[in-house]
């Protein structure tokens, strides 16, 4: 219920400001507005103004401003100057554009508020991988990346986007209070394949090079693995003739990519809040004999912890097994924590420990926050929003080119889940999420698709360029078709959300 409550709150805020843009500009140009609705479906309650009915509807998804003359409901067209289709093209353009504009403006405002209240996360290096570009460039654990190519780095994803291009990077770094500037060229890394499987017998890894993968040359793994499902047979023959056989439990693929060879600091190994049997400020030092020095050590061992006793994990790079792990040999974990300077032993079931770690804000962050001084907060927040907008536009472009799969797009159920997690994590996460959602709404609505604001903008631009008026009936029909297609996509994304939930 709490997730649903916050989902309604967030969506109401985002939708209200978007529709407010349409409403204000429609009124500015003396266009009749029949309804201002938050939500879809049957009416819950409403207020009748002088001309407009303000409604709250049953289904808390979306909303709309019903402008007279946008939808043609009769065969005969009226010459009423208050109707949308009788407005000048530039006025129709601004009425349609105002919704996305207000959404984007709200995003900038919310990000500024977030920056003022909470500051910005440092991008801190937890570990440098040996023989990597970062290693040879002299990047060290504890370094804080402030700028890349002169642009402020607001979070690690910003740096990752720059790295992805594969071009030489200029980094501004703070190390022990000193400013350091260095250049680094990302390296193109080959794909890595991590497999978890239930082995038929103990594995002898005297040879690490693979001779065949499921009776095929090892180079074929990139084609074979994506077509395998949980429970499928796995047969890996090593060069010394030894076979690894079992049933596949799961896999991940790290595609060919540019990287510099660092791990960013994310979570620490310090408990953030009281959650039985842990207490706030407990430091996890050891799990089943494995030393935990920081949050990265904890994260690296989560895979082994989550695996069953009989499970094995291997990572393959260039036809070679570069990592091998067994599942923990017991369902119970012996966890050593430091509490108020004293070592405390805790015995905990694996599933209980993993459940605790899934709680929002259960671990302290491994990085600090920084705050711009004075009015610099405004310019920095604008840069942050600009960076997010660019990233969103790039992602949408990748969606149309196939680089991002449609199955990765979240529908309302997925968004509700994210909102619920953000609400549990605290107001900072919730505020940031509002900014992300409203910026996304603004950008997506500018797409030149019928029924979206971008579709209406296209018709307005056409009229401004040609000086010819589009037949309102034809335009309305096109938008109706677009709306039906969008509803189909809505159902498709919701279906994917539900499938994701049961996986």
Beta strands, then each sheet from edge to edge (+ up, - down):
strand 1: 33-48
strand 2: 53-67
strand 3: 120-121
strand 4: 123-128
strand 5: 144-148
strand 6: 151-152
strand 7: 168-175
strand 8: 178-185
strand 9: 187-189
strand 10: 192-199
strand 11: 210-213
strand 12: 216-217
strand 13: 233-238
strand 14: 243-254
strand 15: 257-259
strand 16: 262-264
strand 17: 267-271
strand 18: 283-287
strand 19: 290-291
strand 20: 311-317
strand 21: 320-326
strand 22: 332-339
strand 23: 342-349
strand 24: 363-365
strand 25: 369-370
sheet 1: 1+ 2-
sheet 2: 3+ 25-
sheet 3: 6+ 5- 4+ 16-
sheet 4: 6+ 5- 7+ 8-
sheet 5: 9+ 15-
sheet 6: 12+ 11- 13+ 14- 10+ 20- 21+
sheet 7: 17+ 24-
sheet 8: 19+ 18- 22+ 23-
end
